[in-house]
């Protein structure tokens, strides 16, 4: 972890941050890109109260995000069973998604 996260990030992480291993960085990049694309102030204006639910469901179903996630542990000495991987995948998406939409909501409220 010392190679990938600066000391201030490590100190600030008291359980709220999910710090992924280097093997999962490609998934992290793809997830962040997909989350930014899936939810914006335009999405919020177009879909109103349903915007969060629609965007999250769409994100979980994105095959490219899942393919990158599944590809990150190819060749690993230990592999998780698919049900456990599904839980981890969905939880990581949920955490990143909620962090991002909070930023969109804050910006949206400030502009109103």
PAVO-575678 format. One line per 3 residues: number of its first residue (from 1); their letters; for each residue x, y, z of N, C-alpha, C, O. Coordinates in steps of 0.1 Angstrom, whole numbers. Each point is the difference from the previous one (the first is absolute). Last residue first. Layout:
BEGIN
NUM = a = X:Y:Z:X:Y:Z:X:Y:Z:X:Y:Z  ...
//
This chain:
BEGIN
112 = xxx = -288:263:-78:-14:3:1:-3:13:7:-12:4:1  55:-26:-6:-4:7:-12:-14:4:0:-4:9:-8  23:-35:43:7:12:0:-4:9:-12:0:12:1
109 = xxx = -16:-57:2:-6:9:10:6:14:0:-7:10:2  27:-42:-30:-13:3:-4:-8:9:9:-6:10:-4  48:-27:17:2:9:-11:-14:5:-5:-2:12:-2
106 = xxx = 2:-47:34:5:13:6:2:11:-11:-5:11:3  -7:-54:-18:-11:6:8:4:13:6:-7:10:-1  40:-36:-20:-9:5:-10:-12:8:7:-3:11:-4
103 = xxx = 35:-34:31:6:12:-7:-10:6:-10:-1:12:0  -12:-52:20:0:11:10:6:12:-5:-5:11:2  6:-50:-28:-13:7:-1:-1:11:11:-7:10:-2
100 = xxx = 46:-37:2:-1:9:-12:-13:7:-1:0:12:-2  8:-44:37:9:11:1:-1:10:-11:0:12:2  -25:-51:-5:-6:9:10:10:12:3:-5:11:2
97 = xxx = 19:-46:-32:-11:7:-5:-6:10:10:-3:12:-4  38:-40:17:5:10:-9:-12:8:-6:1:12:-1  -12:-48:30:8:10:7:5:11:-9:-1:12:3
94 = xxx = -23:-49:-22:-8:8:9:8:12:7:-5:11:0  28:-44:-26:-8:10:-8:-8:9:8:-1:12:-2  23:-46:25:10:10:-5:-7:10:-9:2:12:1
91 = xxx = -28:-48:14:4:9:11:10:11:-4:-2:11:3  -10:-46:-34:-12:9:3:3:10:11:-4:12:-1  37:-45:-8:-2:9:-12:-11:10:2:2:12:-2
88 = xxx = 5:-46:34:10:10:1:-1:10:-11:1:12:2  -31:-48:-2:-2:9:12:10:11:0:-3:11:2  8:-45:-34:-12:8:-3:-2:10:11:-4:12:-2
85 = xxx = 37:-44:8:4:10:-9:-11:9:-4:2:13:-1  -12:-50:27:7:9:8:6:12:-9:-1:11:4  -21:-46:-26:-10:7:9:7:10:9:-5:11:2
82 = xxx = 31:-40:-31:-7:11:-7:-10:7:9:-2:12:-2  47:-33:23:-11:-5:-8:-9:11:-5:1:11:5  52:-5:1:-12:0:8:-11:-6:-8:0:0:-12
79 = xxx = 55:-10:10:-11:7:-7:-13:-1:9:-2:-11:6  60:8:-4:-13:-3:7:-11:8:-8:1:12:-2  42:-8:-15:2:-13:6:-13:-5:7:-3:-12:0
76 = xxx = 3:44:-44:2:1:15:1:-14:6:-7:-9:-5  -3:21:-42:14:-4:3:3:1:15:11:-3:4  -49:33:-20:5:-10:-8:14:-4:4:9:8:1
73 = xxx = -38:28:17:6:-11:8:3:-13:-9:2:-11:6  -20:52:-25:10:5:9:6:-12:9:12:1:4  -50:-2:-36:13:-2:-5:12:3:9:11:-4:-2
70 = xxx = -58:11:13:3:-14:-1:14:-3:-5:6:-10:4  -21:55:-4:1:-5:14:4:-15:0:9:-4:7  -18:24:-48:13:5:5:2:-5:14:11:-4:4
67 = xxx = -52:-6:-24:11:-7:-7:13:4:5:9:-8:2  -48:31:13:1:-14:6:12:-8:-6:7:-7:7  -17:49:-25:5:2:14:2:-13:6:10:-3:7
64 = xxx = -30:3:-49:15:3:-1:6:2:14:11:-5:2  -58:-3:-8:8:-12:-2:15:3:0:8:-8:4  -51:32:21:10:3:-10:10:-12:-2:7:-3:10
61 = xxx = -44:8:24:-2:-8:-12:11:2:-11:0:-8:-10  -2:34:50:2:-13:5:-1:-10:-12:7:-10:-1  -18:56:-7:15:-2:3:3:-15:4:10:-5:-5
58 = xxx = -55:19:-1:7:-1:-13:14:-2:2:6:-8:-7  -32:14:45:-3:-13:-6:7:-1:-14:5:-11:-3  0:52:26:6:-11:7:-2:-14:-6:9:-7:-2
55 = xxx = -32:46:-15:15:0:-3:7:-11:7:9:-6:-6  -55:11:14:2:-4:-14:15:0:-3:5:-9:-6  -18:24:49:-3:-14:-2:3:-5:-14:6:-10:-2
52 = xxx = -2:56:12:10:-8:7:-2:-15:-2:9:-7:-4  -41:38:-15:13:1:-6:11:-9:7:8:-6:-7  -57:16:15:4:-13:-4:14:0:-4:6:-11:-3
49 = xxx = -29:52:15:2:-9:12:5:-14:-3:5:-7:8  2:39:-48:-6:4:13:3:-10:11:11:-5:2  1:8:-52:-7:-11:6:-5:3:14:-7:-9:6
46 = xxx = 30:41:-35:-8:-8:-9:-8:-10:7:-12:-3:-4  43:31:28:-11:8:-5:-9:-8:-9:-12:1:1  51:-23:16:-9:4:11:-12:8:-5:-11:-2:4
43 = xxx = 45:-8:-35:-8:-12:4:-10:2:11:-11:-4:0  41:39:-11:-10:-2:-11:-9:-12:3:-12:0:-2  48:9:30:-11:9:3:-11:-1:-11:-11:1:3
40 = xxx = 39:-45:3:4:14:-1:-12:9:3:-11:-5:3  29:-50:-8:-8:9:8:6:14:-1:12:2:4  6:-40:-29:-13:-5:3:-9:10:8:-12:-1:0
37 = xxx = 59:7:-13:-8:0:-12:-15:-3:4:-9:5:-7  43:-7:41:-1:14:-5:-10:1:-12:-7:10:-1  17:-53:17:-8:7:9:-2:15:-4:-11:5:0
34 = xxx = 41:-32:-25:-14:-4:-2:-10:7:9:-11:4:-4  58:3:10:-4:5:-13:-15:-3:-3:-8:9:-4  28:-28:42:-2:14:2:-4:7:-13:-9:9:0
31 = xxx = 18:-55:-2:-12:3:9:-2:15:1:-11:4:-1  50:-20:-21:-13:-2:-8:-12:3:8:-9:6:-6  50:-3:28:0:10:-10:-13:-1:-8:-7:9:-3
28 = xxx = 15:-43:35:-2:13:6:-2:11:-10:-9:9:1  23:-51:-16:-14:0:4:-4:13:6:-11:6:-3  56:-13:-6:-7:2:-12:-15:0:2:-8:8:-6
25 = xxx = 36:-16:44:0:14:-5:-7:2:-13:-8:9:-2  17:-50:30:-13:4:-3:-1:15:-5:-11:5:-1  52:-28:15:-6:-9:-11:-14:5:-4:-5:-2:-11
22 = xxx = 29:23:48:5:4:-14:-7:-8:-11:-2:5:-11  -26:-1:56:14:-4:-3:3:4:-14:-9:3:-8  -26:25:38:1:-12:-7:15:-3:-3:8:9:0
19 = xxx = -39:18:38:13:1:-8:2:-13:-7:3:-10:7  -45:38:16:4:-13:-5:12:2:-9:-1:4:-11  -19:27:54:5:-2:-13:2:-14:-4:4:-8:9
16 = xxx = -19:20:34:-10:5:-9:5:-1:-15:-9:-1:-9  35:-11:49:-10:-10:-3:-10:5:-10:-8:-8:-5  44:35:20:-3:-7:12:-12:-9:-2:-9:-1:9
13 = xxx = 46:32:-37:-9:-12:-2:-2:-6:14:8:-8:4  21:46:-10:-14:3:-1:-9:-11:-1:-12:1:4  59:-7:-6:-4:4:14:-14:4:0:-7:-4:10
10 = xxx = 25:-9:-51:0:-11:9:-4:4:14:-7:-8:7  12:41:-40:-12:-8:-3:0:-12:10:-11:-4:4  48:32:-1:-12:7:5:-12:-8:-3:-9:-1:8
7 = xxx = 51:-15:-24:-2:-2:14:-12:7:6:-6:-5:9  6:-13:-60:9:9:8:-4:-1:15:-11:-5:3  5:-34:-40:-8:10:7:10:8:8:8:-5:8
4 = xxx = 8:-31:-35:-12:5:-8:-7:11:7:-7:8:-7  44:-35:25:5:4:-14:-11:8:-7:3:7:-10  -10:-26:54:9:12:0:4:4:-13:3:12:-2
1 = x = -28:-52:9:-8:12:0:9:13:0:-4:10:-6
//
